Amino acid sequence: MALSRLLPRLQSRPEPAPVDVPVEAVEEPPRLQAVPLPEPIPAPTPSPQPEPEGALMANVIVLANQKGGVAKTTTTLNLGVALRELGHRVLVIDLDPQGNLTMSQGMNPDAIERSMFDVLVHRVPISDIIKTVEVDVAVASIDLAGAELALSALIGRERALEKALVEVRDRYDYILIDTPPSLGLLTINAFVAADGVIVPVQCEYLSLRGLVQLENTLAMVRENLNPRVHVQGIVPTMYDGRTLHAREAIEILEEHFGDLIYDTRIRKTVRYAEAPVKGNSVLKYDPSGPAAQAYRDLAKEVLDGAQTRDDA
């Protein structure tokens, strides 16, 4: 059939009635409910750390000179007692196998069961070998002569004394260490543990020469083991102002070391030899004499020097 004839017929047909088609109700998707987020977990509160015991740590001072007979032991004990008189807590350590400091406080080194040897080699707590006399004394015995050989096989042998002092450094204001007349392992241990070194120097030419070797050893210790250790003072001992040689020795010291030289001169007197026989310091043996006064003067100089460094 031709398209021209079919088109009128299609146009004349009535339009079909609209049919209502039921539309099923479409359920709306459920709304997302707001889910409450969990409360953030608070960061744990760090437990309070205990405050270190003792706000101040002891100033550790070594008395050293590789030459013997320059009054190291005499200075260690009497300076310690003088500081004690001024109200400071003081420990003196006998690190010399001869045990002269121990004997100077009336104790027999041969009768001591445990000493600094046991502290250094067997790690005995240093508090176990401290005896209280005029001051607290960490005692020595002849066994200490074998400490260098025993320590030589141990790792960290140069720090044995430093580790031992951790236990007691907060109990004292000053710890003074008497060393043997050498620059061996015992003295190196003392330097590693120390804040400063006081050098007793006999007013004689041969004693002055030992200062050079001591300073060289300290330089090595500063570079490798303890950067804070330094010579904080030089004490002229056995001074006899009547001799030209003694006066010249003082001049040489002042020329080369300047302000390191303490003003106090420890003069020759038999009192320093008599006091240890009684097991006393010279401050107890002859408290009003010039020998005792010399160490009281030295103690004030040491304290003044420490105060000056703290202020700086």
C-alpha positions as a printed NumPy array, in Angstrom:
array([[  0.   ,   0.   ,   0.   ],
       [  1.224,   3.37 ,  -0.923],
       [  2.395,   5.538,   1.963],
       [  0.219,   8.433,   0.686],
       [ -2.932,   6.309,   1.024],
       [ -2.047,   4.804,   4.46 ],
       [ -1.175,   8.062,   6.245],
       [ -4.803,   9.51 ,   6.235],
       [ -6.207,   6.308,   7.655],
       [ -3.653,   6.268,  10.522],
       [ -4.36 ,   9.859,  11.329],
       [ -8.14 ,   9.236,  11.497],
       [ -7.903,   6.42 ,  14.091],
       [ -8.963,   7.384,  17.602],
       [ -6.209,   7.529,  20.103],
       [ -6.316,   4.672,  22.599],
       [ -7.456,   5.509,  26.086],
       [ -4.636,   5.842,  28.483],
       [ -4.11 ,   2.803,  30.611],
       [ -3.352,   3.301,  34.236],
       [ -0.446,   1.108,  35.001],
       [ -0.032,   0.635,  38.698],
       [  3.34 ,   1.729,  39.779],
       [  4.705,  -0.244,  42.618],
       [  5.847,   1.907,  45.423],
       [  9.569,   2.019,  45.485],
       [ 10.941,   1.983,  48.961],
       [ 13.474,   4.623,  49.663],
       [ 16.826,   3.242,  50.633],
       [ 17.383,   3.39 ,  54.367],
       [ 19.125,   6.452,  55.502],
       [ 22.58 ,   6.04 ,  56.871],
       [ 22.488,   6.372,  60.576],
       [ 25.301,   8.388,  62.147],
       [ 27.401,   5.952,  64.069],
       [ 29.125,   7.608,  67.022],
       [ 32.866,   7.376,  66.708],
       [ 34.74 ,   5.968,  69.67 ],
       [ 36.325,   8.469,  71.991],
       [ 40.004,   8.966,  71.182],
       [ 42.239,   6.931,  73.434],
       [ 44.204,   9.335,  75.588],
       [ 47.958,   9.097,  75.4  ],
       [ 49.37 ,   7.3  ,  78.427],
       [ 50.602,   9.62 ,  81.112],
       [ 54.291,   8.97 ,  81.66 ],
       [ 55.055,   7.742,  85.119],
       [ 56.973,  10.33 ,  87.11 ],
       [ 60.675,   9.726,  87.123],
       [ 62.323,   9.737,  90.527],
       [ 64.44 ,  12.755,  91.167],
       [ 68.126,  11.947,  91.446],
       [ 69.311,  11.731,  95.002],
       [ 71.296,  14.77 ,  95.993],
       [ 71.099,  17.861,  93.856],
       [ 74.86 ,  18.335,  93.88 ],
       [ 77.555,  15.85 ,  92.978],
       [ 80.905,  15.69 ,  94.714],
       [ 83.845,  17.602,  93.31 ],
       [ 86.464,  14.893,  92.752],
       [ 90.039,  16.153,  93.206],
       [ 93.158,  14.069,  92.668],
       [ 96.402,  14.827,  94.496],
       [ 99.137,  13.686,  92.115],
       [102.819,  13.964,  91.329],
       [104.973,  11.207,  89.886],
       [107.744,  12.151,  92.277],
       [107.516,  10.667,  95.751],
       [108.043,  12.503,  98.999],
       [106.319,  15.739,  97.979],
       [103.584,  15.605, 100.676],
       [100.74 ,  14.159,  98.573],
       [ 99.406,  12.069, 101.438],
       [ 99.89 ,  14.856, 103.991],
       [ 98.063,  17.301, 101.739],
       [ 95.233,  14.888, 100.917],
       [ 94.433,  14.154, 104.548],
       [ 94.904,  17.629, 106.013],
       [ 93.105,  19.404, 103.18 ],
       [ 90.223,  16.947, 103.604],
       [ 90.038,  17.571, 107.353],
       [ 90.211,  21.352, 106.784],
       [ 87.301,  21.145, 104.339],
       [ 85.429,  19.048, 106.883],
       [ 86.008,  21.751, 109.519],
       [ 84.376,  24.221, 107.135],
       [ 81.215,  22.117, 107.079],
       [ 81.68 ,  20.083, 103.909],
       [ 81.073,  16.361, 103.507],
       [ 84.436,  14.835, 102.625],
       [ 85.67 ,  11.426, 101.482],
       [ 89.385,  10.741, 101.08 ],
       [ 90.483,   7.747,  99.03 ],
       [ 93.779,   5.972,  99.628],
       [ 94.842,   4.794,  96.172],
       [ 98.488,   4.25 ,  97.122],
       [ 99.54 ,   0.629,  97.813],
       [101.802,   1.917, 100.583],
       [ 98.636,   2.736, 102.557],
       [100.169,   5.802, 104.194],
       [ 96.89 ,   7.692, 104.241],
       [ 95.18 ,   4.749, 105.911],
       [ 97.969,   4.568, 108.514],
       [ 97.776,   8.318, 109.075],
       [ 94.278,   7.792, 110.474],
       [ 95.399,   5.101, 112.913],
       [ 94.505,   2.007, 110.871],
       [ 96.798,  -0.902, 110.044],
       [ 96.738,  -1.685, 106.305],
       [ 97.921,  -5.243, 107.016],
       [ 94.845,  -5.92 , 109.143],
       [ 92.293,  -4.662, 106.604],
       [ 90.197,  -7.427, 105.054],
       [ 88.75 ,  -5.487, 102.13 ],
       [ 90.216,  -2.378, 100.561],
       [ 90.353,  -0.358,  97.354],
       [ 91.83 ,  -3.432,  95.663],
       [ 88.491,  -5.217,  96.102],
       [ 86.602,  -2.162,  94.87 ],
       [ 88.623,  -1.878,  91.663],
       [ 89.15 ,  -5.552,  90.845],
       [ 86.229,  -7.425,  92.435],
       [ 83.626,  -4.634,  92.081],
       [ 82.922,  -4.53 ,  95.828],
       [ 80.795,  -1.428,  96.607],
       [ 83.07 ,   1.352,  97.782],
       [ 80.725,   2.049, 100.704],
       [ 81.725,  -1.343, 102.13 ],
       [ 85.351,  -0.274, 102.647],
       [ 84.825,   3.286, 103.911],
       [ 85.883,   3.888, 107.516],
       [ 84.822,   7.008, 109.391],
       [ 87.591,   8.634, 111.411],
       [ 88.283,  12.401, 111.222],
       [ 86.847,  12.153, 107.728],
       [ 85.495,   9.217, 105.741],
       [ 88.414,   7.149, 104.412],
       [ 88.294,   4.553, 101.612],
       [ 91.135,   2.41 , 102.916],
       [ 94.049,   0.754, 101.124],
       [ 96.132,  -2.341, 101.808],
       [ 99.238,  -3.856, 100.282],
       [ 96.957,  -5.888,  97.979],
       [ 96.515,  -2.703,  95.969],
       [100.021,  -3.276,  94.603],
       [ 98.564,  -6.058,  92.458],
       [ 95.664,  -4.02 ,  91.174],
       [ 97.405,  -2.765,  88.041],
       [ 98.224,  -6.305,  86.93 ],
       [ 94.723,  -7.547,  87.725],
       [ 93.069,  -4.597,  85.979],
       [ 95.207,  -4.912,  82.862],
       [ 93.159,  -7.898,  81.692],
       [ 89.784,  -6.202,  82.19 ],
       [ 87.748,  -4.297,  79.623],
       [ 87.306,  -0.657,  80.609],
       [ 90.096,  -0.919,  83.158],
       [ 90.704,   2.857,  83.097],
       [ 87.147,   3.509,  84.33 ],
       [ 87.025,   1.131,  87.298],
       [ 87.278,   3.919,  89.874],
       [ 84.886,   6.203,  87.999],
       [ 82.223,   3.473,  88.064],
       [ 82.854,   2.755,  91.739],
       [ 82.305,   6.402,  92.684],
       [ 78.832,   6.544,  91.1  ],
       [ 77.459,   4.979,  94.281],
       [ 78.703,   7.745,  96.588],
       [ 79.17 ,  10.923,  94.544],
       [ 75.899,  12.375,  95.782],
       [ 76.811,  11.779,  99.438],
       [ 79.824,  14.081,  99.526],
       [ 80.8  ,  17.597,  98.588],
       [ 84.469,  16.745,  98.028],
       [ 86.231,  13.484,  97.228],
       [ 90.033,  13.694,  97.498],
       [ 92.167,  10.919,  96.016],
       [ 95.721,  10.191,  97.162],
       [ 97.686,   8.544,  94.345],
       [100.931,   6.568,  94.169],
       [104.166,   8.288,  93.045],
       [103.787,   7.13 ,  89.454],
       [101.638,   7.733,  86.389],
       [100.508,   4.119,  86.069],
       [ 97.049,   2.603,  85.795],
       [ 95.981,   3.527,  89.336],
       [ 96.748,   7.188,  88.736],
       [ 95.1  ,   7.053,  85.288],
       [ 91.96 ,   5.677,  86.996],
       [ 92.032,   8.646,  89.345],
       [ 92.398,  11.123,  86.456],
       [ 89.485,   9.553,  84.575],
       [ 87.236,   9.912,  87.632],
       [ 88.39 ,  13.431,  88.501],
       [ 87.147,  16.953,  87.917],
       [ 90.494,  18.504,  88.8  ],
       [ 94.043,  17.79 ,  89.902],
       [ 96.001,  19.494,  92.665],
       [ 99.757,  19.012,  92.37 ],
       [101.851,  19.184,  95.541],
       [105.331,  20.293,  94.479],
       [108.344,  20.222,  96.734],
       [110.279,  23.446,  96.431],
       [113.232,  21.795,  94.723],
       [114.354,  21.685,  91.103],
       [113.921,  17.916,  90.585],
       [110.326,  18.064,  91.805],
       [109.51 ,  20.781,  89.257],
       [110.525,  18.554,  86.357],
       [107.779,  16.073,  87.205],
       [105.135,  18.649,  86.343],
       [105.909,  18.375,  82.633],
       [105.341,  14.612,  82.549],
       [102.17 ,  14.946,  84.584],
       [100.731,  17.555,  82.221],
       [101.54 ,  15.322,  79.223],
       [ 99.671,  12.451,  80.847],
       [ 96.692,  14.689,  81.626],
       [ 96.603,  15.848,  78.008],
       [ 96.334,  12.218,  76.894],
       [ 93.545,  11.546,  79.392],
       [ 91.654,  14.678,  78.282],
       [ 91.864,  13.66 ,  74.639],
       [ 90.8  ,  10.043,  75.078],
       [ 89.025,   9.463,  78.377],
       [ 87.981,  12.53 ,  80.38 ],
       [ 87.796,  15.922,  78.643],
       [ 86.945,  17.818,  81.842],
       [ 90.033,  16.95 ,  83.932],
       [ 92.537,  19.779,  84.425],
       [ 95.184,  21.052,  86.807],
       [ 93.26 ,  23.32 ,  89.148],
       [ 96.145,  24.262,  91.403],
       [ 99.764,  23.718,  92.415],
       [100.73 ,  23.649,  96.099],
       [104.332,  24.483,  97.037],
       [105.293,  22.108,  99.863],
       [108.267,  21.692, 102.194],
       [108.975,  25.35 , 101.705],
       [111.877,  26.861, 103.616],
       [112.005,  30.57 , 102.948],
       [115.478,  30.819, 104.482],
       [117.065,  29.073, 101.481],
       [117.729,  30.709,  98.146],
       [116.97 ,  27.467,  96.334],
       [113.407,  27.342,  97.703],
       [112.748,  30.952,  96.762],
       [114.086,  30.355,  93.262],
       [111.867,  27.295,  92.9  ],
       [108.818,  29.411,  93.735],
       [109.894,  31.983,  91.142],
       [110.2  ,  29.275,  88.478],
       [106.748,  27.947,  89.352],
       [105.152,  31.377,  89.177],
       [106.916,  32.181,  85.904],
       [105.648,  29.05 ,  84.174],
       [102.259,  28.434,  85.85 ],
       [101.141,  31.869,  87.013],
       [ 97.724,  31.877,  88.684],
       [ 97.736,  28.105,  89.137],
       [100.105,  28.519,  92.086],
       [ 98.245,  28.733,  95.386],
       [ 99.333,  31.539,  97.682],
       [ 99.592,  29.133, 100.61 ],
       [103.072,  27.743, 101.252],
       [103.254,  24.469, 103.165],
       [106.376,  25.074, 105.218],
       [108.732,  22.473, 106.609],
       [107.89 ,  21.449, 110.178],
       [108.269,  18.293, 112.244],
       [104.552,  18.456, 113.085],
       [103.675,  16.835, 109.752],
       [105.821,  13.821, 110.669],
       [104.615,  13.611, 114.27 ],
       [100.863,  13.682, 113.568],
       [100.642,  10.332, 111.672],
       [102.42 ,   8.57 , 114.551],
       [ 99.385,   9.442, 116.669],
       [ 96.995,   8.473, 113.863],
       [ 95.813,  12.056, 113.48 ],
       [ 95.802,  14.871, 111.007],
       [ 97.936,  17.847, 111.933],
       [ 94.719,  19.814, 112.489],
       [ 93.804,  17.467, 115.325],
       [ 97.356,  16.908, 116.579],
       [ 98.266,  20.593, 116.801],
       [ 95.077,  22.501, 116.004],
       [ 96.381,  25.965, 116.877],
       [ 99.802,  25.615, 115.267],
       [100.982,  27.182, 111.993],
       [101.014,  23.778, 110.234],
       [ 97.287,  23.338, 110.805],
       [ 96.593,  26.942, 109.823],
       [ 98.415,  26.464, 106.513],
       [ 95.96 ,  23.761, 105.448],
       [ 92.998,  25.816, 106.609],
       [ 94.262,  28.609, 104.366],
       [ 94.704,  26.157, 101.49 ],
       [ 91.147,  24.839, 101.948],
       [ 89.785,  28.394, 101.623],
       [ 91.773,  28.894,  98.418],
       [ 90.424,  25.627,  96.989],
       [ 86.884,  26.677,  97.833],
       [ 87.395,  30.14 ,  96.36 ],
       [ 88.697,  28.59 ,  93.145],
       [ 85.702,  26.266,  92.925],
       [ 83.322,  29.2  ,  93.487],
       [ 85.029,  31.228,  90.77 ],
       [ 84.614,  28.407,  88.234],
       [ 80.948,  27.941,  89.168],
       [ 80.269,  31.662,  88.675],
       [ 82.014,  31.59 ,  85.303]])
